[in-house]
Amino acid sequence: MPFVPVADLADIPEGRGLRICVEEVYIGLYHVNGQVFAMEDTCPHAGFPLSKGQLDGCVIICEAHGWPFDVRTGFDPENADGFPIPCFAVDVRGNTIHIDTGSRTNDPRHHSRKD
């Protein structure tokens, strides 16, 4: 799928994520230090929307259970093992955020993990 426009930079609240839905997939958008990151918006523990949690630097903390996830990588920063939450390619054009849900930037089948 090509990049599609999904939101404006001004739509993302400070210190939190913005929940959007693209092709029936809920995605959290996060604006951190001038960059935008897109990650599936579902905690693997119980399906709670991660975007409702508090953003601490690059780490979103699940409001329901306190599980942390790095929005840049999808990994739990306290546990390097396991599979990450899917992250997607982002392209910011002017003030408009575009994402490509067909491009998972952290698919362990195609990439090795790099810190």
C-alpha positions in Angstrom: 0.0 0.0 0.0 1.3 3.5 -0.8 1.7 6.2 1.8 -1.7 7.7 2.7 -2.4 11.0 4.6 -3.7 10.2 8.1 -3.4 13.3 10.3 -1.8 16.7 10.8 1.1 17.3 13.2 -1.1 19.6 15.3 -3.5 16.7 15.9 -1.0 14.8 18.1 -1.3 15.7 21.7 1.8 16.5 23.7 2.9 13.6 25.8 0.4 11.2 24.4 -0.4 9.4 21.2 -3.2 9.9 18.6 -5.3 6.9 17.7 -6.2 6.5 14.1 -7.7 3.7 12.0 -6.3 2.8 8.6 -7.7 -0.2 6.7 -9.3 -1.6 9.9 -6.0 -1.4 11.8 -5.7 0.9 14.9 -2.5 2.8 14.9 -1.0 5.2 17.4 0.9 8.2 16.1 3.6 9.8 18.4 5.5 13.0 17.9 8.8 12.8 19.6 11.7 15.2 19.3 10.6 16.4 15.9 9.9 12.9 14.5 6.7 11.1 14.1 6.4 7.3 14.8 3.5 5.0 13.9 2.9 1.8 15.9 -0.1 -0.6 16.2 -2.2 0.8 19.0 -3.0 -2.4 20.9 -1.2 -3.6 24.0 -0.5 -7.3 23.6 -1.5 -8.0 27.2 -5.2 -7.2 27.0 -5.7 -5.1 23.8 -5.9 -1.7 25.6 -5.1 1.3 23.3 -1.5 2.3 23.9 -2.1 5.8 22.7 -4.2 6.5 25.9 -1.0 5.9 28.0 1.6 8.5 29.0 4.6 9.1 26.7 7.9 9.3 28.5 10.5 10.3 26.0 10.2 7.6 23.3 8.4 5.1 25.6 4.6 4.8 25.8 3.4 3.3 29.0 0.2 1.3 28.8 -2.4 3.1 31.0 -4.1 -0.2 31.9 -1.2 -2.4 32.9 2.0 -0.3 33.0 3.7 -2.2 30.2 6.3 0.0 28.3 7.0 0.1 24.6 9.5 2.1 22.6 7.5 3.9 19.8 10.6 3.9 17.6 11.1 0.1 17.6 7.9 -1.5 19.1 10.0 -3.4 21.6 9.6 -3.4 25.4 12.8 -1.4 26.4 13.1 -3.6 29.5 13.0 -6.9 27.6 14.9 -7.4 24.4 13.4 -10.8 23.7 10.1 -11.4 22.0 8.4 -9.9 19.0 7.8 -6.1 18.8 4.5 -4.3 18.3 4.4 -3.6 14.5 5.7 -0.2 13.5 5.0 1.5 10.2 6.9 3.8 7.8 6.0 7.5 8.3 6.5 10.4 5.9 5.7 13.9 7.0 5.0 16.3 4.1 4.6 19.8 5.3 2.3 19.4 8.3 0.6 16.3 7.0 1.5 12.8 8.3 1.4 10.0 5.8 1.9 6.3 6.7 2.3 3.1 4.8 0.6 0.2 6.6 2.1 -2.2 4.1 5.6 -1.3 5.3 6.4 -2.7 8.7 9.7 -1.2 9.7 10.4 -3.7 12.5 9.2 -7.0 10.9 11.6 -9.6 12.5 11.2 -11.8 9.5 12.9 -9.2 7.3 15.2 -7.2 9.7 17.4 -7.9 12.6 17.0 -5.8 15.7 19.3 -2.8 16.0 19.5 -0.6 19.1 
